Amino acid sequence: MIIGIIGAMDEELELLLKEIKLEKKENKASMEFNCGELYGKTVVIVRCGIGKVNAAVCTQVLIDDFNVDSVINVGIAGGIGKNIFPGDIVIAENLVQHDMDTSAFGDKIGQIPRLNTYDFKCDNELVELAKKACASFEKNFFTGRIVTGDQFVADIEKIKWLSEDFGAVACEMEGGSIAQVCYLNEIPFVVIRSISDNANNGAHMDYEKFTPIAVKNSTNILENMIKIM
């Protein structure tokens, strides 16, 4: 079993790359794929870069060139629910791309035209493993819909819209495209995010302060999860 682990930024993977027993590195599509053993499992760890296109390219390379059996996306996200605070964990049950808009043709915002699903559902087994990992770490965690778009959302009205129209609990910039590529390739996946900021509860100015805490939390959850896989 080979697990692909994707983060968008160096800081999201820094702690993991210190732990991996590195066997080789390969550069593809201007991305560095770190292959080796992590907590007793065979993994490929890669920084995809920020945004949906980078994330999609990275995921397809993992599937085609590294033959991963599953994909885990870890990192930080903005919280949407008022009860979600920086440092909390959100495990996606499904993902929607909120910036996909063909409503002029009668589609619901978020619907990718001519695709037979509205949301991309995470693998149930991986979700349950992530929940067990969170419980063992004794961190506050939430499950639900994460929404993705090529936008850093800091506007309270936009966050309210994401909550009301999509039922989202968090927003970020890569997970939805990773989910779409995995869906098209029939590869199980899960997206796990630690909250770095939340405009809904007044923490929208705390991104820089909470990012290191959020990264550590998501890394610890992933460590626990891989160990029980």
PyMOL commands that set and color helices and strands:
alter all, ss='L'
color gray80, all
select helices_A, chain A and resi 10-19+52-66+103-105+124-137+156-166+175-185+199-201+207-228
alter helices_A, ss='H'
color red, helices_A
select strands_A, chain A and resi 2-7+21-28+31-38+41-47+70-79+89-97+120-121+141-148+168-172+189-197
alter strands_A, ss='S'
color yellow, strands_A
deselect
rebuild
show_as cartoon
